[in-house]
Amino acid sequence: MAAQEGAKSLKLMVMLKRKRREEQERRARRGDTDPRYEYIFQVLAACAGIARHQVMDHVFEENLLEEISKFLMPGQYNNMVWFYQECEESPDEKTTHEEEEEADAKSPTSPLLSQPSSGQSRRNSVVSGPTEQQHSRRNSTATQHTEDGEAEQQEPGKRMRLFVGNPRTTPLRGVCVCMTRTNPQRSVTEENVHREVNFMLLRASDDPSVLLRSVNRLLGRVFVPAVRTNPSDLDSAPGSGSARDHLLAGLRSFASSLHVSESILEERVVLAKAEEGAGEVRGLTEAQAALTQPDQVAAVERSVVTWLKQIESVLIEMEQLRQETDDAGPQDELEYWKRRMAKFKFLAEQMDSPQVRGAILMLQLARSKVLRSWKEMDARVTHNLAEAKDNVKFVYAIEEYCHPLYLNDPPGMTPYIMMLFNTVRMIHSISKYYNTSDKLSALLIKITNQMIRACQVYISCQSTASIWSQPRSDVRLKIQHCLKLHATYRSAYQKTKEKLEAMPGERPFSFSEQYVFGKFEAFCCRLNNITGLFDDIDKFSDFFEGRAECEIDRFILVIALLFL
């Protein structure tokens, strides 16, 4: 027994010495950091919602200082992805944790130690609270804090970790911070670290729409503009323009899908739970047995009436006149039908669930009067779902040729106009629901709106300059490109219209041309007015720049001759 107690005491002493050595090494390594590291630690602390010294403790514990050094060196890492979230402890970590807790509890009374240890366990400081005898700065990580400042207790066997992980294999359950380099070949110094190192934050939540919104904003506000404007290896490769266009189109489509998914999660309608006493009918035998209980039949009937009211409210909302902005584009049309399809599909799946089918079966056997209303409602939902699916299929065909309207300048849009109208003609000919005059007119108006918006952005240099702050020759050239786009757009419409009229058995276009092209023609009229104004300025520029005296003399001579 004495030998066992001695071995145990020796083991405790070795563990305490190791903790003191690790703490001293950690403090020594803090001296290796410079303002570049301090800047990274401060941003990580702000993103994770913890103190800066806690970030440093996590970094030293995970041995990440060397990784950060490589990230700051030229030609090394392009990015680092940080995760701050709860992680399960491995069996070895749990064993070490228990042993260190025991060591901390016994260290003040150990006969082999003359003084209590001032070190604090790495594991103990994360999982357990501070002891009465010892205190460490990392004790504050025992209880993590949320953004509202409220304490968030950790589950047993888990601890919060700040680590670098692979986003392909590491599921996001907390906070993700992605560090990227503006130019990986440039050295990061104390003066340029805030310009060379970029941070992107993603935060998981109980509401999945929060994460979808974050990724959508990153794509739309960061990645798509960066790919459009920044040079890359694609520029020198054969077919670089096509590769860049396909990449941008894919990013836009993915961002649009995220936006639609976010809207669906916020707007979806979930049928209410069945009333208490309605039960759940599974199969014909249970439905026949339930008919002998009038209270259960009445509860089921009331539940179905509640569902009918919910479905009716959805149908009324979706059948109302759409309220859209004046500058809505073709992407809004696609997203509208995708949202509509998803909403009715989710509703149809609920109406086909076992609980609802069992309730309807019971009402059929009971010959309830509610059954007729249910059949009518089911037919309306089925019709709307079929319409939305068919329209999404055809609007998807339009999307391929609408990407240039959002990504290209007017000169780059011109080659796609005729292909766009060929797709419109195809929809007009074979679509079952989308070939009506009002739907196709609304689509063409949205295409016109996006062309006008693209011309405005093109002339104003991405809304950064006015026509007066640019050379008049450059503005003239841009205006000519916009006028050419309008002429091509109008010509493609006329050619498509003539083709339909020449084909036997095909319905001709019945759109209001003023309704479709009126806004674009008014915009071109304003452009022509600007060109005329530039002509007047050029005509009289010599008069205002140096020939004023000569012109005045000639003017006086003419006046004198008139009065002679």
C-alpha positions in Angstrom: 0.0 0.0 0.0 2.8 2.4 0.9 4.5 1.7 -2.5 1.2 2.3 -4.3 0.7 5.6 -2.4 4.3 6.6 -3.2 3.9 5.8 -6.9 0.6 7.7 -7.0 2.1 10.7 -5.3 5.1 10.6 -7.7 2.7 10.5 -10.7 0.9 13.5 -9.4 4.1 15.4 -8.9 5.3 14.6 -12.4 2.0 15.8 -13.8 2.1 19.1 -11.9 5.7 19.7 -13.1 4.6 19.1 -16.6 1.8 21.6 -16.2 4.2 24.2 -14.8 6.6 23.5 -17.7 3.8 23.9 -20.3 2.6 27.1 -18.7 6.1 28.5 -18.7 6.7 27.5 -22.3 3.4 29.1 -23.3 4.3 32.3 -21.6 7.7 32.3 -23.3 6.1 31.7 -26.7 3.9 34.7 -26.2 7.0 36.8 -26.7 7.3 35.5 -30.3 4.2 37.3 -31.4 4.3 40.7 -33.1 1.5 43.2 -34.0 0.5 41.0 -37.0 -0.4 38.2 -34.7 -2.1 40.5 -32.3 -4.3 41.8 -35.1 -5.3 38.3 -36.1 -6.0 37.4 -32.4 -8.1 40.4 -31.9 -10.3 39.8 -35.0 -10.7 36.1 -34.1 -11.7 37.1 -30.6 -14.3 39.5 -31.9 -15.7 36.9 -34.3 -15.8 34.1 -31.7 -17.1 36.3 -28.9 -14.3 35.4 -26.5 -11.3 37.3 -25.0 -8.1 37.8 -26.8 -6.0 35.9 -24.3 -8.4 33.0 -24.7 -7.7 33.0 -28.4 -4.0 32.9 -27.7 -4.4 30.0 -25.2 -6.3 28.0 -27.8 -3.7 28.8 -30.5 -0.8 27.6 -28.2 -2.7 24.6 -27.1 -3.4 23.5 -30.7 0.2 24.4 -31.8 -1.1 26.8 -34.5 1.5 29.5 -34.1 3.7 27.9 -36.8 0.7 27.6 -39.1 -0.1 31.3 -38.7 3.5 32.1 -39.5 3.3 30.2 -42.7 0.1 32.0 -43.6 1.8 35.3 -43.2 4.8 34.3 -45.3 4.8 34.9 -49.1 4.1 31.9 -51.3 2.8 29.7 -48.5 -0.9 29.3 -47.4 -3.6 31.2 -49.3 -6.2 30.7 -46.5 -6.9 29.4 -43.1 -10.3 28.2 -41.9 -11.0 28.5 -38.2 -13.7 26.8 -36.2 -14.9 27.7 -32.8 -17.4 25.2 -31.5 -18.1 22.4 -29.1 -16.1 19.2 -29.7 -16.2 15.9 -28.0 -13.2 14.9 -26.0 -11.3 11.8 -27.0 -10.9 9.0 -24.4 -7.3 10.0 -23.8 -8.4 13.6 -23.2 -11.1 12.5 -20.8 -8.6 10.3 -18.9 -6.1 13.1 -18.7 -8.8 15.5 -17.6 -9.8 13.2 -14.8 -6.3 12.7 -13.7 -5.5 16.4 -13.8 -8.6 17.2 -11.8 -7.5 14.7 -9.2 -4.1 16.2 -9.2 -5.5 19.7 -8.7 -7.6 18.6 -5.9 -4.8 16.9 -4.0 -1.9 19.3 -4.9 -2.3 21.6 -1.8 -2.1 18.6 0.7 0.5 16.5 -1.2 3.3 15.6 1.2 5.8 15.7 -1.6 5.2 19.4 -2.5 6.3 22.3 -0.3 4.1 24.8 -2.1 0.9 24.6 -4.2 1.3 24.7 -7.9 0.5 28.0 -9.6 0.0 26.2 -13.0 -3.4 25.4 -14.4 -4.3 22.5 -16.5 -5.1 23.0 -20.1 -8.1 20.7 -20.0 -9.2 21.8 -16.6 -9.3 25.4 -17.6 -11.6 24.5 -20.5 -14.0 22.0 -19.0 -14.2 22.6 -15.3 -14.5 25.8 -13.3 -11.7 27.3 -11.2 -10.8 25.8 -7.9 -10.5 27.7 -4.7 -6.8 27.3 -4.5 -5.9 28.2 -8.1 -6.9 30.8 -10.6 -6.0 31.2 -14.2 -7.0 33.6 -17.0 -8.3 30.6 -18.9 -10.8 29.8 -16.2 -13.1 32.2 -18.1 -13.4 29.6 -20.9 -15.1 27.1 -18.6 -18.4 28.9 -19.2 -18.7 30.3 -22.7 -20.7 33.5 -23.3 -23.1 34.2 -26.1 -23.5 37.5 -27.9 -26.1 38.6 -25.4 -23.6 38.1 -22.6 -25.5 35.2 -21.1 -23.6 32.2 -19.9 -23.9 29.1 -22.0 -23.1 25.8 -20.1 -21.3 23.1 -22.0 -22.5 19.5 -22.1 -20.5 16.9 -20.2 -17.8 15.3 -22.2 -17.5 18.3 -24.5 -15.5 21.5 -24.6 -15.2 24.6 -26.7 -12.2 24.5 -29.1 -10.7 27.1 -31.5 -9.0 25.1 -34.2 -8.1 25.1 -37.9 -10.1 22.6 -39.9 -11.0 21.4 -43.3 -14.5 22.8 -44.2 -15.1 19.8 -46.5 -14.9 17.4 -43.6 -15.7 19.5 -40.5 -19.4 20.2 -39.9 -20.2 23.7 -38.8 -21.9 23.8 -35.4 -20.6 27.1 -34.1 -18.6 29.9 -35.7 -16.4 29.6 -38.8 -13.9 32.3 -39.6 -12.1 32.1 -43.0 -8.8 34.1 -43.3 -7.7 34.8 -46.9 -4.7 36.6 -48.4 -5.3 39.5 -50.9 -2.0 38.6 -52.6 -0.3 35.4 -51.5 3.0 36.4 -53.1 3.3 39.6 -51.1 4.8 39.8 -47.6 2.5 40.7 -44.7 4.0 43.4 -42.6 2.8 45.3 -39.6 1.8 48.2 -41.9 -0.3 46.2 -44.4 -1.7 43.3 -42.4 -5.1 45.0 -42.2 -5.2 45.2 -46.0 -3.6 41.9 -46.9 -5.5 39.6 -44.5 -9.3 39.3 -45.1 -11.8 37.7 -42.7 -15.1 36.1 -43.5 -17.5 35.0 -40.8 -20.2 32.3 -40.9 -22.3 31.4 -37.9 -24.4 28.3 -37.4 -27.8 28.8 -35.8 -31.0 26.9 -34.9 -32.6 28.7 -37.8 -31.0 27.3 -41.0 -32.0 30.4 -43.0 -29.3 32.4 -41.1 -26.5 30.3 -42.6 -28.1 30.4 -46.1 -28.3 34.1 -45.9 -24.6 34.4 -44.8 -23.4 32.2 -47.7 -25.7 34.0 -50.2 -24.3 37.4 -49.2 -20.7 36.2 -49.4 -21.3 34.9 -52.9 -23.2 38.0 -54.1 -21.1 40.7 -52.5 -17.7 39.2 -52.5 -17.0 36.3 -54.8 -19.0 37.2 -57.9 -17.6 40.8 -58.0 -14.1 39.5 -57.3 -14.2 37.0 -60.1 -15.6 39.6 -62.5 -13.0 42.3 -61.8 -9.8 40.7 -60.5 -7.2 39.1 -62.8 -6.6 35.4 -62.5 -4.9 32.5 -64.2 -7.9 32.1 -66.4 -7.1 35.3 -68.3 -4.0 33.7 -70.0 -5.5 30.3 -70.6 -7.2 29.4 -73.9 -11.0 29.9 -73.7 -10.5 32.0 -70.5 -13.5 34.1 -71.3 -15.8 31.1 -71.6 -14.5 29.6 -68.4 -15.0 32.8 -66.4 -18.5 33.2 -67.8 -19.4 29.6 -66.8 -18.0 30.1 -63.3 -19.9 33.4 -62.8 -23.1 31.8 -64.1 -22.7 28.9 -61.7 -22.1 31.2 -58.8 -25.1 33.3 -59.6 -27.3 30.3 -60.0 -26.1 28.9 -56.6 -26.7 32.2 -54.9 -30.2 32.4 -56.4 -30.9 28.9 -55.1 -29.7 29.9 -51.6 -32.0 33.0 -51.7 -35.0 30.9 -52.7 -34.2 28.3 -50.0 -34.0 31.1 -47.4 -37.4 32.5 -48.5 -39.0 29.0 -48.4 -37.8 28.3 -44.9 -39.3 31.7 -43.8 -42.6 31.4 -45.7 -43.5 27.7 -45.6 -46.8 26.7 -44.1 -46.9 23.8 -41.7 -50.3 22.1 -41.2 -51.5 22.2 -37.6 -51.4 19.1 -35.4 -54.6 17.1 -35.2 -56.8 17.9 -32.2 -56.5 16.0 -29.0 -58.6 12.9 -29.3 -58.4 12.6 -33.0 -55.7 10.0 -32.8 -53.8 8.6 -35.8 -55.6 6.2 -38.1 -53.4 3.7 -39.9 -55.2 1.6 -42.4 -58.8 0.6 -43.2 -59.2 -1.5 -40.1 -58.4 1.3 -37.6 -60.6 3.7 -39.6 -63.6 1.3 -39.3 -63.0 0.8 -35.6 -62.8 4.6 -35.1 -66.3 5.1 -36.6 -67.8 3.6 -33.4 -66.4 6.6 -31.5 -68.3 9.7 -32.4 -66.0 12.0 -30.4 -63.0 10.8 -32.3 -64.8 11.4 -35.7 -65.8 14.9 -34.6 -62.2 15.7 -33.6 -60.9 14.4 -36.9 -63.5 16.5 -38.8 -62.5 19.7 -36.9 -58.8 19.0 -37.6 -59.5 18.7 -41.3 -61.5 22.0 -41.3 -58.5 23.7 -39.7 -56.2 22.3 -42.4 -58.7 23.5 -45.1 -58.5 27.0 -43.7 -54.7 27.0 -43.8 -54.6 25.7 -47.3 -57.2 28.2 -48.4 -55.1 31.1 -47.0 -52.1 29.9 -49.0 -54.1 29.7 -52.2 -55.6 33.1 -51.7 -52.2 34.6 -51.1 -50.6 32.9 -54.1 -53.5 33.9 -56.4 -53.4 37.6 -55.5 -51.9 40.1 -58.0 -48.1 40.0 -57.7 -46.5 43.2 -56.3 -43.2 43.8 -57.9 -40.8 46.7 -58.1 -40.5 48.7 -61.4 -36.9 47.5 -61.9 -37.6 43.7 -61.3 -35.4 41.5 -63.6 -35.7 38.0 -65.1 -34.0 36.5 -62.1 -36.9 37.7 -60.0 -39.3 35.8 -62.3 -37.3 32.6 -61.9 -37.1 32.9 -58.2 -40.8 33.6 -57.9 -41.8 30.4 -59.7 -39.2 28.3 -57.8 -40.6 29.6 -54.5 -44.1 28.9 -55.7 -43.2 25.4 -56.7 -41.5 24.7 -53.4 -44.4 26.1 -51.4 -47.0 23.9 -53.1 -44.8 20.9 -53.1 -44.3 21.1 -49.4 -48.0 21.6 -48.9 -48.8 18.6 -51.2 -46.4 16.4 -49.3 -48.1 17.3 -46.0 -51.5 16.6 -47.5 -50.2 13.1 -48.6 -48.7 12.3 -45.1 -50.0 9.2 -43.3 -51.8 11.2 -40.6 -53.8 13.3 -43.2 -54.5 10.3 -45.4 -55.8 8.4 -42.3 -58.1 11.3 -41.4 -59.5 11.6 -44.9 -60.1 7.8 -45.0 -62.1 8.1 -41.8 -64.2 11.0 -43.2 -64.8 8.9 -46.4 -66.2 6.0 -44.3 -68.2 8.4 -42.2 -69.6 10.2 -45.4 -68.6 13.6 -44.0 -69.7 16.8 -45.8 -66.2 18.2 -45.3 -64.9 15.6 -47.8 -66.2 17.5 -50.8 -64.3 20.7 -49.8 -61.2 18.7 -49.2 -61.3 17.2 -52.7 -61.8 20.6 -54.3 -58.9 22.0 -52.3 -56.7 19.0 -53.2 -57.4 19.6 -56.9 -56.5 23.3 -56.7 -53.2 22.5 -54.9 -52.4 19.8 -57.5 -53.2 22.2 -60.4 -51.0 25.0 -58.9 -48.1 22.6 -58.3 -48.3 21.3 -61.9 -48.3 24.9 -63.2 -45.4 25.9 -61.1 -43.3 22.8 -62.1 -44.0 23.4 -65.8 -43.2 27.1 -65.6 -40.0 26.6 -63.6 -38.8 24.1 -66.3 -39.2 26.8 -69.1 -38.0 29.7 -67.0 -34.8 27.7 -66.3 -34.3 27.6 -70.1 -34.4 31.4 -70.1 -31.9 31.7 -67.2 -28.9 30.5 -69.3 -29.3 33.5 -71.6 -30.2 35.9 -68.9 -26.8 35.5 -67.1 -25.1 37.8 -69.6 -27.7 40.5 -68.8 -26.4 40.6 -65.2 -22.7 39.8 -65.9 -21.8 41.5 -69.2 -21.7 45.1 -70.4 -24.0 46.0 -73.3 -21.5 45.0 -76.0 -21.3 41.6 -74.4 -25.1 41.2 -74.3 -25.7 41.7 -78.0 -24.7 38.2 -79.1 -27.2 36.6 -76.8 -30.3 38.6 -77.7 -31.4 36.4 -80.6 -30.9 33.2 -78.6 -33.0 34.7 -75.9 -35.9 35.4 -78.2 -35.6 31.9 -79.7 -36.1 30.5 -76.2 -39.1 32.9 -75.8 -40.5 31.6 -79.0 -40.1 28.0 -77.9 -41.9 28.8 -74.6 -44.7 30.5 -76.6 -45.1 27.5 -78.8 -45.0 24.5 -76.5 -45.5 25.6 -72.9 -48.9 24.6 -71.3 -49.2 27.3 -68.7 -46.5 30.0 -69.5 -47.5 30.8 -73.1 -50.1 33.3 -72.2 -49.7 36.9 -73.3 -49.6 38.4 -69.8 -46.9 36.0 -68.5 -44.6 36.4 -71.5 -45.2 40.2 -71.6 -44.2 40.3 -67.9 -41.0 38.3 -68.7 -40.0 40.6 -71.6 -40.6 43.6 -69.4 -38.3 42.2 -66.8 -35.6 41.6 -69.5 -36.0 45.2 -70.6 -35.7 46.4 -67.1 -32.4 44.5 -66.6 -31.0 45.8 -69.9 -31.8 49.4 -68.8 -30.2 48.8 -65.4 -27.1 47.3 -67.1 -26.8 50.3 -69.4 -27.0 52.7 -66.5 -24.3 50.8 -64.6 -22.1 50.7 -67.7 -22.3 54.4 -68.4 -21.7 55.4 -64.8 -18.7 53.0 -64.3 -20.5 50.8 -61.8 -22.2 53.9 -60.3 -18.9 55.5 -59.4 -18.8 58.4 -61.9 -21.2 60.7 -63.7 -21.3 61.6 -67.4 -19.7 65.0 -66.5 -16.7 63.5 -64.7 -15.7 61.2 -67.6 -14.2 62.2 -71.0 -17.0 63.0 -73.4 -15.5 60.6 -76.0 -15.8 57.7 -73.6 -19.4 58.6 -72.7 -20.3 58.9 -76.4 -18.9 55.4 -77.1 -20.8 53.9 -74.2 -24.0 55.6 -75.3 -23.5 54.2 -78.8 -23.2 50.7 -77.3 -26.4 51.1 -75.4 -28.3 52.4 -78.5 -26.9 49.4 -80.5 -28.2 47.1 -77.7 -31.7 48.6 -78.0 -31.6 48.3 -81.8 -30.5 44.7 -81.6 -33.2 43.9 -79.0 -36.0 45.5 -81.1 -34.7 43.8 -84.3 -34.6 40.4 -82.7 -38.2 40.8 -81.6 -39.3 41.7 -85.1 -37.5 38.8 -86.6 -39.0 36.3 -84.1 -42.5 37.8 -84.7 -42.1 37.5 -88.5 -41.0 33.8 -88.2 -44.1 33.0 -86.1 -46.4 34.7 -88.6 -44.8 32.7 -91.4 -45.3 29.4 -89.7 -48.7 27.8 -90.3 -50.6 26.8 -87.1 -48.5 29.0 -84.8 -50.0 31.7 -82.7 -48.4 35.1 -83.4 -47.0 37.3 -80.7 -49.8 39.4 -79.2 -47.7 41.6 -76.9 -48.1 45.4 -76.5 -44.8 46.7 -78.0 -45.3 50.0 -76.2 -45.7 48.1 -72.9 -42.5 46.0 -73.6 -40.2 48.5 -75.2 -41.6 51.8 -74.1 -39.3 52.2 -71.1 -36.2 51.3 -73.1 -37.2 53.8 -75.9 -37.6 56.6 -73.4 -34.2 55.7 -72.0 -32.6 55.8 -75.4 -34.3 59.2 -76.1 -32.6 60.6 -73.0 -29.3 59.2 -74.2 -29.8 60.9 -77.6 -30.5 64.2 -75.7 -27.2 63.8 -73.8 -25.4 63.2 -77.2 -27.0 66.3 -78.6 -25.9 68.3 -75.5 -22.4 67.1 -76.1 -22.5 68.2 -79.7 -23.6 71.7 -78.6 -20.8 71.8 -76.1 -18.3 70.8 -78.7 -19.7 73.4 -81.2 -19.3 76.3 -78.8 -16.2 75.1 -77.0 -13.9 77.1 -79.3 -15.9 80.2 -78.5 -15.5 79.8 -74.8 -11.8 78.7 -74.9 -10.0 81.5 -76.8 -11.8 83.0 -79.7 -14.2 85.1 -77.7 -12.8 88.4 -78.9 -12.8 87.5 -82.5 -16.4 86.3 -82.3 -17.5 89.5 -80.5 -15.9 91.7 -83.2 -17.6 89.7 -85.9 -20.9 90.0 -84.0 -20.5 93.8 -83.6 -19.8 94.1 -87.4 -22.9 92.1 -88.3 -25.0 94.2 -86.0 -23.6 97.4 -87.5 -24.3 96.3 -91.0 -27.9 95.5 -90.1 -28.5 99.0 -88.8 -26.9 100.8 -91.8 
